[in-house]
Amino acid sequence: MAIQKLYAGAKLRELRGRLTLTQRVFADKLGVSLPYLNQMENNHRPVSASVLLALAQEFALDMSELNPGEGERLVSDMREALADPVFAKTAPPLADLRLAASNAPALARAFLDLHRAYRQSHERLASLDEALGREGTAMRASPWEEVRDFFHYCDNYVDSLDRAAERLTDHNLNKDGITIATEALRQHGIDVHFSNNSPLRQFDPTTRILTLSARAATPTQRFQLLYQTALETQNDLLESSLDLARFQSNEARDIAKIGMANYFAGAALMPYRAFLAAAQETRHDLERLADMFGASIEQVAHRLSTLQRPGAKGIPFFFVRVDQAGTITKRHSATRLQFARFGGACPLWNVHRAFETPGHFLRQLAETPDGVRYLCLARDVSKPGGAYAAPIRRYAIGLGCEISHAASLVYSDGLDLKGRFEPIGISCRICERKNCHQRSVPPLERRLKVDPNLRGLLPYEIAD
């Protein structure tokens, strides 16, 4: 594969603004001319190696901050939105989308918000939703989607919460998560009880009693204790983070607070530096990491996808969780692989086969239509209710990274990393592969040829 040039105009402008430097001063410090800097800031030129070196020496800039991951996410999301039939005659070429994502990311996000509002209004009208006719009904993202996109575009890493969780464990080096959380809650006047008949977690603010299910697995109990610890000990930090996010509704803010408290709990259960070192030492062996930190396989996989601290980044992973119907219930990617915002994941992906082999990791060498290759892991996850009549929740989780990082994973052992890679896609709506035997709907960006006298893999052909 050809080496990709680095265009980082928006990041350069952001850095210069953060340092309150004029273009002239900034250009002098980087050792380039003013016109050259102007061309880089407007993505007319790639960032050169000498400029990268100057950024590191003059401003101690972590080169990973120039990673074009956010731009790739925006391009992927815009491509999916533009596959909507409403854009059939006006969809811009891929090169224009990349320019918009790199030069005007705020405009790209505004376009996505607008399309989402259009899509919601269209769906409401199609289903005769009475809410569409009510006065004052606002067309905006659902609270759940708004929060999902917030974590999606901050790389699922919240620095202030992550460091606060790490400080909590640093001050209690010889104590496990349950002890740390129980003592912190006791200092805030909260007693912890366990009951066979309670829900997973229930807090009574009047009696100041936190009741946890005694039937829950120990990693789940640890996590729920640390979640309550976040609400009690980090409320000011949570609220200030929510203020900065500027959610559009109180519902979105409330959901985001739960998400941030969950983030704190995961970061406290698996502190950043210790977890990163252990991940590197074990070559990202999920089972060993789960045992070392008293966490579940899913918690470990999710935590690996958050290791994006500037100056100390781990391997960029994608993480996804799907239910038995193929619906994505959690998704995050620090890689170039982006998940469909609407609908399920590609059926050729091994995460869907995990239900067939309970208790085992599945490995897959996969290639997306853009030519990027990945090592993908999948495993089923069952969450028993703790009693015969209690329901069991079943999911499959997927974790993976680009093939360039595969040697750092124990799961690459024995695989031919130069052998055959299975073709996978993002969504049938935008996938360009013409002969996929699992295609569910035609690609909306391509014309079709229909011949009633010919039947191949599909009842139509995709035109060139």
C-alpha positions as CSV (number, residue, x, y, z in Angstrom):
1,M,0.0,0.0,0.0
2,A,1.2,3.5,-0.8
3,I,2.3,5.7,2.1
4,Q,-0.5,8.2,2.9
5,K,0.5,11.9,3.0
6,L,-0.4,13.7,6.2
7,Y,-2.8,16.7,5.7
8,A,-3.5,18.3,9.1
9,G,-4.5,21.9,8.3
10,A,-7.3,22.0,10.9
11,K,-4.9,20.6,13.6
12,L,-2.3,23.2,12.8
13,R,-4.8,26.0,13.0
14,E,-6.1,24.7,16.3
15,L,-2.5,24.4,17.7
16,R,-1.6,28.0,16.6
17,G,-4.8,29.3,18.1
18,R,-4.2,27.5,21.3
19,L,-0.7,29.1,21.5
20,T,-2.1,32.5,20.4
21,L,0.5,32.9,17.7
22,T,0.3,34.8,14.5
23,Q,0.9,32.9,11.2
24,R,4.2,34.8,10.9
25,V,5.5,33.8,14.3
26,F,4.3,30.3,13.9
27,A,6.0,29.9,10.5
28,D,9.3,31.3,11.9
29,K,9.2,28.7,14.8
30,L,8.6,25.9,12.3
31,G,11.3,27.1,10.0
32,V,9.0,27.6,6.9
33,S,7.9,30.5,4.9
34,L,4.5,32.2,5.6
35,P,3.0,31.1,2.2
36,Y,4.2,27.5,2.9
37,L,2.5,27.5,6.3
38,N,-0.7,29.0,4.8
39,Q,-0.7,26.2,2.2
40,M,-0.4,23.6,5.0
41,E,-3.1,25.1,7.1
42,N,-5.4,25.0,4.1
43,N,-4.4,21.4,3.2
44,H,-2.9,22.5,-0.1
45,R,0.4,20.9,1.1
46,P,1.0,17.9,3.3
47,V,2.9,18.3,6.6
48,S,6.5,17.6,5.9
49,A,8.9,15.6,8.0
50,S,10.9,18.7,8.9
51,V,7.7,20.4,10.1
52,L,6.8,17.4,12.2
53,L,10.3,17.5,13.8
54,A,9.9,21.2,14.5
55,L,6.5,20.7,16.1
56,A,7.9,18.0,18.4
57,Q,11.0,20.1,19.3
58,E,9.4,23.6,19.6
59,F,6.0,22.7,21.1
60,A,6.6,19.1,22.5
61,L,3.6,18.1,20.3
62,D,2.6,14.5,20.5
63,M,2.6,13.4,16.8
64,S,-0.5,11.2,17.5
65,E,-2.5,14.4,17.8
66,L,-2.1,14.9,14.1
67,N,-3.7,11.5,13.4
68,P,-6.4,11.9,10.8
69,G,-8.7,9.6,12.6
70,E,-11.5,12.2,13.2
71,G,-11.4,13.1,9.5
72,E,-11.8,9.5,8.5
73,R,-14.8,9.2,10.8
74,L,-16.4,12.3,9.3
75,V,-15.7,11.0,5.7
76,S,-17.3,7.6,6.6
77,D,-20.3,9.2,8.2
78,M,-20.8,11.7,5.3
79,R,-20.5,8.9,2.7
80,E,-23.2,6.9,4.5
81,A,-25.5,10.0,4.8
82,L,-24.9,10.9,1.1
83,A,-25.9,7.3,0.1
84,D,-29.5,8.4,0.9
85,P,-31.6,8.5,-2.3
86,V,-32.3,12.2,-1.7
87,F,-28.7,12.9,-2.8
88,A,-28.8,10.6,-5.8
89,K,-28.0,13.3,-8.3
90,T,-25.9,15.6,-6.2
91,A,-23.5,13.4,-4.1
92,P,-20.0,14.9,-4.2
93,P,-17.0,12.8,-5.0
94,L,-14.9,11.2,-2.3
95,A,-12.1,13.8,-2.7
96,D,-14.5,16.6,-1.9
97,L,-15.7,14.8,1.3
98,R,-12.1,14.5,2.4
99,L,-11.5,18.2,1.8
100,A,-14.6,19.1,3.8
101,A,-13.6,16.8,6.7
102,S,-10.1,18.2,6.9
103,N,-10.7,21.8,6.1
104,A,-14.2,22.4,7.6
105,P,-14.9,19.7,10.2
106,A,-17.5,21.9,12.0
107,L,-19.4,22.3,8.7
108,A,-19.3,18.5,8.1
109,R,-20.8,17.8,11.5
110,A,-23.5,20.4,10.9
111,F,-24.3,18.6,7.6
112,L,-24.6,15.3,9.5
113,D,-26.8,16.9,12.1
114,L,-29.0,18.2,9.3
115,H,-29.3,14.9,7.6
116,R,-30.1,13.1,10.8
117,A,-32.9,15.6,11.5
118,Y,-34.2,15.0,7.9
119,R,-34.0,11.2,8.4
120,Q,-35.9,11.4,11.6
121,S,-38.6,13.6,10.1
122,H,-38.9,11.2,7.2
123,E,-39.2,8.1,9.4
124,R,-41.8,9.8,11.7
125,L,-43.9,10.8,8.7
126,A,-43.7,7.3,7.2
127,S,-44.8,5.8,10.5
128,L,-47.5,8.4,11.0
129,D,-45.9,9.5,14.3
130,E,-48.2,11.8,16.0
131,A,-45.3,13.7,17.5
132,L,-44.6,15.2,14.1
133,G,-47.8,17.1,14.2
134,R,-47.5,18.4,17.7
135,E,-46.6,22.1,18.0
136,G,-43.2,22.9,19.2
137,T,-41.8,19.4,18.4
138,A,-38.1,19.9,17.7
139,M,-36.4,17.9,15.0
140,R,-33.1,16.9,16.6
141,A,-31.0,13.9,17.4
142,S,-32.3,11.5,19.9
143,P,-30.6,11.9,23.3
144,W,-29.0,8.5,22.9
145,E,-27.6,9.3,19.4
146,E,-26.3,12.6,20.7
147,V,-24.4,11.0,23.5
148,R,-23.1,8.2,21.3
149,D,-21.7,10.8,18.9
150,F,-20.1,12.7,21.7
151,F,-18.0,9.8,22.8
152,H,-17.4,8.8,19.1
153,Y,-15.8,12.1,18.2
154,C,-13.7,12.4,21.4
155,D,-12.1,9.0,20.6
156,N,-13.9,7.5,23.6
157,Y,-11.2,9.1,25.8
158,V,-12.0,11.7,28.4
159,D,-8.7,12.9,29.9
160,S,-10.0,14.6,33.0
161,L,-12.0,11.6,34.1
162,D,-9.3,9.2,33.2
163,R,-6.7,11.0,35.3
164,A,-9.1,11.5,38.2
165,A,-9.8,7.7,38.3
166,E,-6.0,7.0,38.1
167,R,-5.4,9.3,41.1
168,L,-8.0,7.4,43.1
169,T,-6.2,4.1,42.6
170,D,-2.7,5.7,43.0
171,H,-3.7,6.7,46.6
172,N,-4.8,3.2,47.4
173,L,-2.1,1.0,45.7
174,N,-2.5,-2.1,47.9
175,K,-6.3,-2.2,47.9
176,D,-8.7,-3.8,45.4
177,G,-11.6,-2.0,43.7
178,I,-14.3,-3.1,46.1
179,T,-12.3,-1.9,49.1
180,I,-11.4,1.4,47.5
181,A,-15.0,2.1,46.4
182,T,-16.5,1.0,49.7
183,E,-14.2,3.2,51.8
184,A,-14.7,6.2,49.5
185,L,-18.5,5.8,49.8
186,R,-18.3,5.3,53.5
187,Q,-16.5,8.7,53.8
188,H,-19.5,10.2,52.0
189,G,-21.9,8.6,54.5
190,I,-23.0,5.7,52.2
191,D,-23.3,2.1,53.5
192,V,-23.1,-0.7,51.0
193,H,-25.4,-3.7,51.3
194,F,-25.7,-6.9,49.2
195,S,-29.0,-8.6,48.6
196,N,-30.2,-11.6,46.6
197,N,-33.5,-9.8,45.8
198,S,-32.3,-6.4,44.7
199,P,-31.7,-5.1,41.1
200,L,-28.1,-4.9,39.9
201,R,-27.6,-1.6,41.7
202,Q,-30.0,0.6,43.8
203,F,-29.2,3.7,45.7
204,D,-31.6,5.3,48.2
205,P,-30.5,9.0,48.7
206,T,-32.7,9.3,51.8
207,T,-31.2,6.4,53.8
208,R,-27.8,6.7,52.0
209,I,-27.8,3.0,51.4
210,L,-26.4,1.4,48.2
211,T,-27.7,-2.1,47.6
212,L,-26.0,-4.4,45.1
213,S,-27.2,-7.7,43.8
214,A,-25.3,-10.5,45.5
215,R,-26.0,-12.7,42.5
216,A,-24.0,-10.4,40.1
217,A,-20.5,-11.5,39.1
218,T,-17.7,-10.0,41.1
219,P,-16.3,-7.8,38.2
220,T,-19.8,-6.4,37.8
221,Q,-20.1,-5.6,41.6
222,R,-16.7,-3.8,41.4
223,F,-17.8,-1.8,38.4
224,Q,-21.1,-0.8,40.0
225,L,-19.4,0.3,43.3
226,L,-16.9,2.4,41.3
227,Y,-19.8,3.9,39.3
228,Q,-21.5,5.1,42.5
229,T,-18.1,6.4,43.7
230,A,-17.9,8.5,40.6
231,L,-21.3,10.0,41.2
232,E,-20.5,10.8,44.8
233,T,-16.8,11.9,44.7
234,Q,-16.5,13.3,41.2
235,N,-19.8,15.1,40.7
236,D,-18.3,18.6,40.2
237,L,-15.9,17.1,37.5
238,L,-18.8,15.3,35.8
239,E,-21.0,18.4,35.8
240,S,-18.2,20.6,34.4
241,S,-17.5,18.1,31.6
242,L,-21.2,18.0,30.8
243,D,-21.2,21.8,30.6
244,L,-18.4,21.8,28.1
245,A,-20.3,19.2,25.9
246,R,-23.3,21.5,25.5
247,F,-25.9,18.8,25.0
248,Q,-29.2,19.9,23.4
249,S,-31.5,18.3,26.0
250,N,-31.7,17.4,29.6
251,E,-32.2,13.8,28.6
252,A,-29.0,13.7,26.7
253,R,-27.1,15.3,29.6
254,D,-28.5,12.7,32.0
255,I,-27.6,9.9,29.7
256,A,-24.1,11.4,29.2
257,K,-23.6,11.6,33.0
258,I,-24.3,7.9,33.3
259,G,-21.8,7.3,30.4
260,M,-19.1,9.4,32.1
261,A,-19.6,7.8,35.4
262,N,-19.3,4.4,33.7
263,Y,-16.1,5.7,32.0
264,F,-14.7,6.7,35.4
265,A,-15.6,3.2,36.8
266,G,-13.8,1.5,34.0
267,A,-10.7,3.7,34.3
268,A,-10.6,3.2,38.1
269,L,-10.9,-0.6,37.7
270,M,-8.1,-0.6,35.1
271,P,-5.9,2.5,35.7
272,Y,-4.4,3.9,32.6
273,R,-0.6,3.5,33.1
274,A,-0.8,0.2,34.9
275,F,-3.3,-1.2,32.4
276,L,-1.3,0.0,29.4
277,A,1.9,-1.5,30.7
278,A,0.1,-4.8,31.5
279,A,-1.5,-4.8,28.0
280,Q,1.9,-4.4,26.4
281,E,3.5,-7.0,28.6
282,T,0.8,-9.7,28.0
283,R,0.6,-8.8,24.3
284,H,-3.0,-7.7,24.8
285,D,-4.2,-11.1,26.1
286,L,-7.7,-10.3,27.2
287,E,-8.1,-13.3,29.5
288,R,-4.9,-12.5,31.4
289,L,-5.8,-8.9,31.7
290,A,-9.2,-9.8,33.0
291,D,-7.6,-11.9,35.7
292,M,-5.0,-9.3,36.6
293,F,-7.5,-6.5,37.1
294,G,-10.5,-8.4,38.3
295,A,-12.5,-7.3,35.3
296,S,-14.7,-9.1,32.7
297,I,-13.6,-9.8,29.1
298,E,-16.0,-7.2,27.8
299,Q,-14.7,-4.6,30.3
300,V,-11.1,-5.3,29.2
301,A,-11.9,-5.1,25.5
302,H,-13.7,-1.8,26.0
303,R,-10.9,-0.4,28.0
304,L,-8.3,-1.3,25.4
305,S,-10.3,0.9,22.9
306,T,-9.9,4.0,25.2
307,L,-6.1,4.0,25.5
308,Q,-5.8,7.3,23.6
309,R,-4.0,9.5,26.1
310,P,-1.8,12.1,24.3
311,G,1.8,11.2,24.7
312,A,1.0,7.7,26.0
313,K,-1.3,6.1,23.4
314,G,-1.9,2.4,23.1
315,I,-2.7,0.5,20.0
316,P,-5.7,2.1,18.2
317,F,-8.4,-0.5,18.5
318,F,-12.0,-0.7,17.4
319,F,-14.6,-2.2,19.8
320,V,-18.1,-3.2,19.1
321,R,-20.9,-5.2,20.8
322,V,-23.8,-6.7,18.9
323,D,-26.9,-8.6,20.1
324,Q,-28.2,-11.8,18.6
325,A,-30.2,-9.9,16.0
326,G,-27.0,-8.2,14.7
327,T,-27.9,-4.8,16.2
328,I,-24.9,-2.8,17.3
329,T,-25.4,-1.8,21.0
330,K,-21.9,-0.4,21.6
331,R,-19.4,0.9,19.0
332,H,-16.2,2.8,19.1
333,S,-13.2,3.0,16.7
334,A,-9.9,4.6,17.1
335,T,-8.9,3.0,13.7
336,R,-9.9,3.9,10.2
337,L,-12.7,1.3,10.4
338,Q,-16.0,3.0,11.1
339,F,-19.3,1.4,11.9
340,A,-22.6,2.1,10.2
341,R,-24.6,4.7,12.0
342,F,-27.8,3.1,10.7
343,G,-28.5,-0.7,10.6
344,G,-26.2,-3.6,11.6
345,A,-22.7,-4.6,10.9
346,C,-21.4,-6.4,7.8
347,P,-22.6,-10.1,8.0
348,L,-19.2,-11.3,6.7
349,W,-17.5,-10.1,9.9
350,N,-16.6,-12.8,12.4
351,V,-18.4,-11.0,15.3
352,H,-21.7,-12.6,14.0
353,R,-20.2,-16.1,14.2
354,A,-19.2,-15.8,17.8
355,F,-22.6,-17.0,19.0
356,E,-21.8,-20.3,17.2
357,T,-18.7,-21.0,19.3
358,P,-19.4,-20.0,22.9
359,G,-16.4,-19.4,25.1
360,H,-13.9,-19.2,22.3
361,F,-12.1,-16.4,20.5
362,L,-12.5,-16.2,16.8
363,R,-9.7,-14.7,14.7
364,Q,-10.2,-13.1,11.3
365,L,-7.9,-11.4,8.9
366,A,-10.2,-8.9,7.1
367,E,-9.9,-6.2,4.5
368,T,-12.3,-3.3,4.0
369,P,-13.1,-1.9,0.5
370,D,-10.6,0.9,1.0
371,G,-7.8,-1.7,1.1
372,V,-7.0,-1.4,4.8
373,R,-6.4,-4.7,6.5
374,Y,-7.3,-5.7,10.1
375,L,-6.8,-8.4,12.6
376,C,-10.3,-9.0,14.1
377,L,-11.3,-10.9,17.3
378,A,-14.7,-11.9,18.3
379,R,-16.2,-13.7,21.3
380,D,-19.6,-14.3,22.8
381,V,-20.5,-12.7,26.1
382,S,-23.2,-14.1,28.4
383,K,-24.7,-12.2,31.3
384,P,-26.6,-14.6,33.6
385,G,-29.3,-13.3,35.8
386,G,-28.1,-15.3,38.8
387,A,-31.2,-17.5,39.1
388,Y,-33.0,-20.2,37.2
389,A,-35.9,-18.0,36.1
390,A,-33.8,-14.9,35.5
391,P,-33.2,-13.9,31.8
392,I,-29.7,-14.4,30.3
393,R,-28.5,-11.6,28.1
394,R,-26.3,-12.7,25.2
395,Y,-24.0,-10.5,23.1
396,A,-20.9,-10.8,20.9
397,I,-18.0,-8.4,21.2
398,G,-15.5,-7.6,18.4
399,L,-12.1,-6.1,19.0
400,G,-9.5,-5.4,16.3
401,C,-6.6,-3.3,15.0
402,E,-4.9,-2.6,11.7
403,I,-2.6,-5.3,10.6
404,S,0.5,-3.2,11.2
405,H,-0.1,-3.7,14.9
406,A,-0.9,-7.3,14.8
407,A,2.5,-8.6,16.0
408,S,1.8,-6.9,19.3
409,L,-1.2,-9.1,19.9
410,V,-0.9,-12.7,21.1
411,Y,-3.8,-13.5,18.9
412,S,-1.7,-13.1,15.8
413,D,0.5,-16.0,16.6
414,G,0.2,-18.8,14.0
415,L,-1.6,-16.6,11.5
416,D,-0.2,-15.9,8.0
417,L,-0.3,-12.1,8.1
418,K,0.6,-12.0,4.4
419,G,-2.0,-14.6,3.4
420,R,-5.6,-14.3,2.4
421,F,-7.8,-11.5,3.9
422,E,-11.5,-11.9,4.0
423,P,-13.4,-9.0,2.4
424,I,-15.7,-7.2,4.8
425,G,-17.6,-3.9,4.5
426,I,-19.2,-1.2,6.6
427,S,-22.8,-1.2,5.4
428,C,-24.4,-2.7,2.3
429,R,-25.8,0.8,1.5
430,I,-22.3,2.2,0.9
431,C,-20.3,-1.0,0.1
432,E,-18.8,-0.9,-3.4
433,R,-18.2,-4.7,-3.7
434,K,-20.1,-6.1,-6.7
435,N,-20.1,-9.8,-6.0
436,C,-20.8,-10.1,-2.3
437,H,-23.0,-13.2,-1.7
438,Q,-24.3,-11.7,1.6
439,R,-25.5,-8.3,0.2
440,S,-28.9,-7.4,1.6
441,V,-29.6,-4.2,-0.3
442,P,-28.1,-2.6,-3.4
443,P,-25.5,0.2,-2.9
444,L,-27.3,3.5,-3.2
445,E,-24.4,5.2,-4.9
446,R,-24.4,2.8,-7.9
447,R,-26.8,2.1,-10.8
448,L,-28.2,-1.4,-11.3
449,K,-28.7,-3.6,-14.3
450,V,-31.7,-6.0,-14.1
451,D,-32.0,-8.9,-16.5
452,P,-35.1,-11.1,-16.0
453,N,-33.4,-13.9,-18.0
454,L,-30.2,-14.0,-15.8
455,R,-29.8,-14.9,-12.1
456,G,-26.4,-14.9,-10.5
457,L,-25.5,-14.4,-6.8
458,L,-27.9,-11.5,-6.8
459,P,-31.1,-10.7,-8.8
460,Y,-29.4,-7.7,-10.3
461,E,-26.0,-6.6,-11.4
462,I,-24.2,-3.5,-10.1
463,A,-23.1,-1.3,-13.0
464,D,-19.6,0.1,-13.3
